[in-house]
Amino acid sequence: MAEPRPHVPVLIVVAAFSRYEEALSWGRQRLEECYGPVELASDPFSFNQTTYYSATMGTELRKQFLAFRDLVAPDSLPDIKRHTNALESELSRQQRFREVRPLNLDPGHLSLGKFLLATTKDQAHRVYLRDGIFAEVTLRYEAGAFEPWPWTYADYRQDCVRSFLQEARDYYRERLRES
């Protein structure tokens, strides 16, 4: 019989998107207050793979990935997702922007073998964690690269996203070696 092993810490990666640079900066600052400094940030790119968010966030959305310096326990994902939802609500209540939802923060955990994304929406390929939060393995690491599944969102299939996550994985591997 296999025995449980101690957990290996994981890297927090948050996908932030908005049409407002000010909202993205606000979100980054608030995340850093809680999770430590951002170690890696992707170049912002046009998030135009879906119109799902247009009604609440507007158009011409820009997306950016943030990888944080400090590693966390793998069971922290529900707490992080609930926190990012609270941050989105806080900014919305401030009514500084025209849209109902000026900022979207989608947290995930990166480990050597996968990128896990948190969500509040259930689907057949998602596993319930706790407190209304589900997780899906959005990308798997195979043959030296992050590879998508049939359910992987279109933006996570892009070369720029997968390249950034490869860079984040390299950073994460170095952090593991240090500890």
C-alpha positions in Angstrom: 0.0 0.0 0.0 1.3 3.4 -0.9 1.8 5.9 1.9 0.9 9.6 1.6 3.9 11.9 1.0 4.5 15.4 2.1 3.2 18.0 -0.4 5.5 19.9 -2.7 4.8 23.6 -2.8 3.5 25.1 -6.0 3.8 28.4 -7.9 0.9 30.8 -8.0 0.1 32.1 -11.5 -2.8 34.5 -12.0 -4.3 35.5 -15.3 -5.5 39.1 -15.1 -7.5 40.7 -17.7 -9.3 44.0 -18.2 -9.7 46.8 -20.7 -8.1 49.2 -18.2 -4.4 49.4 -17.4 -5.3 51.1 -14.2 -7.5 48.1 -13.1 -4.7 45.6 -14.0 -2.2 47.6 -12.0 -4.6 47.8 -9.0 -5.1 44.0 -9.2 -1.4 43.3 -9.3 -0.7 45.6 -6.4 -3.4 44.0 -4.3 -2.2 40.5 -5.2 1.4 41.4 -4.3 0.2 42.6 -0.9 -1.0 39.1 -0.1 1.1 36.7 -2.1 4.5 38.5 -2.3 6.2 40.1 -5.3 5.5 39.1 -8.9 8.6 37.4 -10.1 7.6 37.0 -13.8 5.0 38.8 -15.9 4.0 38.0 -19.4 3.6 40.7 -22.0 0.0 41.8 -22.1 -1.9 40.5 -25.1 -5.2 40.9 -26.8 -7.8 38.7 -25.2 -10.2 38.2 -28.1 -10.7 34.4 -28.2 -14.2 34.8 -26.8 -17.0 37.3 -26.5 -18.2 35.7 -23.2 -17.1 38.6 -21.1 -18.2 41.5 -23.3 -21.5 42.2 -21.6 -19.8 42.7 -18.1 -16.3 43.7 -19.0 -16.5 45.5 -22.4 -14.4 44.9 -25.4 -10.7 45.3 -26.3 -9.6 43.3 -23.3 -5.9 42.8 -22.5 -4.7 39.8 -20.6 -1.5 39.3 -18.6 -0.1 36.4 -16.6 1.6 37.0 -13.3 3.8 34.4 -11.5 4.6 35.1 -7.9 7.9 34.6 -6.2 6.7 32.8 -3.1 5.6 29.1 -3.3 2.5 28.0 -1.6 0.8 24.8 -0.4 -1.2 23.0 -3.1 -4.3 23.0 -1.0 -4.4 26.8 -1.0 -6.1 27.2 -4.4 -9.7 27.5 -3.0 -8.6 30.3 -0.6 -6.7 32.1 -3.4 -9.7 31.9 -5.8 -12.1 33.2 -3.1 -9.7 36.0 -2.5 -9.4 37.0 -6.1 -13.2 36.9 -6.4 -13.3 39.3 -3.4 -10.8 41.6 -5.0 -12.9 41.7 -8.2 -16.0 42.6 -6.2 -14.1 45.3 -4.2 -13.0 47.0 -7.4 -16.5 46.7 -8.9 -18.1 48.3 -5.8 -15.7 51.3 -6.1 -17.5 52.2 -9.4 -14.4 53.8 -10.9 -15.1 52.1 -14.2 -18.0 52.0 -16.6 -18.3 48.2 -16.7 -19.9 46.0 -14.0 -16.7 43.9 -13.9 -13.7 45.9 -14.7 -11.2 43.2 -13.7 -11.0 39.4 -13.9 -8.4 37.5 -11.9 -8.1 33.8 -12.6 -5.6 32.1 -10.3 -3.9 28.8 -10.9 -1.2 26.6 -9.5 1.8 25.5 -11.6 3.8 22.4 -10.8 6.3 20.4 -12.8 3.6 18.3 -14.4 0.6 20.5 -14.9 -1.0 23.9 -14.7 -4.2 23.8 -12.6 -6.8 26.5 -12.9 -9.4 27.4 -10.3 -13.1 28.1 -11.2 -16.5 28.4 -9.6 -18.1 26.5 -12.5 -18.6 22.8 -12.5 -18.0 20.6 -15.6 -17.4 16.9 -16.2 -13.6 17.4 -16.3 -13.4 19.5 -13.1 -13.0 18.3 -9.5 -14.6 20.0 -6.6 -12.1 21.2 -4.0 -14.1 23.0 -1.3 -16.0 26.3 -0.6 -17.6 26.3 -4.0 -14.3 26.1 -5.9 -13.4 23.6 -8.6 -10.1 22.9 -10.3 -9.2 21.7 -13.7 -5.9 20.6 -15.2 -5.8 23.1 -18.0 -2.4 22.1 -19.4 -0.2 19.1 -18.8 3.5 19.0 -19.2 4.5 16.4 -21.7 7.6 15.8 -23.9 9.2 19.1 -22.7 6.2 21.4 -23.2 2.8 22.4 -21.8 0.1 20.7 -23.9 -3.6 21.4 -24.0 -6.6 19.0 -23.4 -9.8 19.1 -25.5 -11.3 21.4 -22.8 -8.4 23.8 -22.6 -9.6 27.4 -23.3 -8.4 28.9 -26.6 -6.2 31.6 -25.0 -4.3 28.9 -23.0 -3.5 27.1 -26.2 -1.6 30.1 -27.6 2.1 29.9 -28.0 2.7 33.1 -26.0 0.8 31.7 -23.0 2.5 28.3 -23.2 5.9 29.9 -23.6 5.3 32.1 -20.5 4.2 29.1 -18.5 7.4 27.2 -19.7 9.4 30.2 -18.3 7.4 30.1 -15.1 8.0 26.3 -14.9 11.8 26.8 -15.3 11.7 29.5 -12.5 9.6 27.1 -10.3 12.1 24.2 -10.9 14.9 26.5 -9.7 13.0 27.5 -6.6 12.5 23.9 -5.8 16.2 23.2 -6.1 16.9 26.1 -3.7 14.6 24.7 -1.1 
